[in-house]
């Protein structure tokens, strides 16, 4: 492609509203442009990268017998109402009405649509298993779009759905999908981890996220320094052992703690370590108020609370609800002498606290020398806290280290979460009606592009891996008024294209400095510069990744290109 005939509006200055490097460079190098908050146009270079990511995804999906379809982005509300997600999904679901006042949603995900499609067509176990996938635009009304393509309101996604007659069949497809995802992200050259995760609004059990390691990641990964264990911090199991002190229990005392409300304030005021304080929080769990306890130096994990109570919705109780429940404001809460009938759950560490401290359920007062079971009742002890760096790895190998990650893929075992409420059934080999057993598998295609952009760059611009680079070669004649340079550049352009390399030919009448700056910014794997030695049939070649510079003869260019790309694609 001749650069004068395409649309690559590069920028010299960094846009003020671009917070991370990938966003800055995608704008500066002319890959994307923002239309409004969280919504972007992909310009020719950006579209080429997207297409290459899509092709890799398609190849790996097809290799495990996935079949591509395309479903509507506009979905009728009735389907979402069948599963209850019309009411529970939240404000991220974009809703609208047509001229007949019928309600629709712009597709944030397609579980309901694909289930309705299959229930009308697949009636026998003989047609199962079946895996269908699509690559399509999704819509989510993010409260705070940011980081360019990493968190937008409109984005490109590959979502796949598998349907099975047995759990064993689902397990096999799940394993195949995990391997396919591993292949995809490996082919892209990304530094990633597959981590144990929470299913969130999708539902179901057994799920992994694929995380690209990055300092700008919004998720924290807990991984072992001595094994392949990795989990989202929300899901990392704590397998700590807490020794119960042999200290003798003493009588509870009520002490004044004026204006001391936080764990840190109370522990300093009473000259005690935070691990001797019992943290008391009130959660609203499926409309029921529940008291949750943890050690003062630990943080309660609401995902673990939800899973421990097998709840659908868990959120903090409001100050008004807390006041009504315990007749006390937040900051002086405790589990002693609470009204009967209130469920109390606690993290395992609470059971090991001897003569601890907790709120007195009276403003400005705390209780000291409090002990579980003697002074208050716990309905169940569970693993409820976030894992911490330095904790033992749950698999028994090594200790936990944290890293930041960008989620680029997610795989779920949905089971019958959608097929049961939507009456998606088939007849088994005994003629009995059973719900489909389902899996769901997503990759954020446009987010992957941003993750690659974040990992492959330097102070000058992008260093695109060849698998997704918009072009293979940047051909740059320095002086377009020099006949020898133009002739040699034209000849090379023709030969390179004929041999199926993608080449961007900078035929613009710009200064050499501008061309080189744009070339480094765009970041194609190889730059071929046609300069003063064109009359001798010689060109200068720069490898973008290493900065190495070579001089090639015109006759050698094709062989060198084939050798270079063969070596990096092996």
Secondary structure, DSSP 4 states (H G I P E B T S, - for coil): -BGGGS-----SSPPTT--SHHHHHHHHTTSEEEEETTEEEE-HHHHHHHHHHHHHHHHHHHHTT-EE----SEEEHHHHHHHTHHHHS-TTSEEEE-TT--EEEE-S--HHHHHHHHHTT--BGGG--EEEEEEEEEE---TT-BTGGGB-SEEEEEEEEEEESSHHHHHHHHHHHHHHHHHHHHHTT--EEEEE---GGG--EEEEEEEEE-TT-SEEEEEESSSS-EEETTTPPP----PPP-PPP---EEEE-TT--SHHHHHHHTT--GGGBEEEEEEEETTEEEEEEEETTS-B-HHHHHHHTT-S-EEEPPHHHHHHHHSS-TTS--STTPPTT-EEEEEGGGGG--SEEEE-SSTTEEEEEE-BTTTB--SEEE--B---TTSBPTTSSSBEEEEEEEEEEEEEEEETTTTTTTT-EEE-TTS-EEEPEEEEEEEEHHHHHHHHHHHSB-SSSB---TTT-S-SEEEEES-TT-HHHHHHHHHHHHHHHHTT--EEEE-----HHHHHHHHHHHT-SEEEEE-GGGGGTEEEEEETTT--EEEEEGGGHHHHHHHHHHHHH-
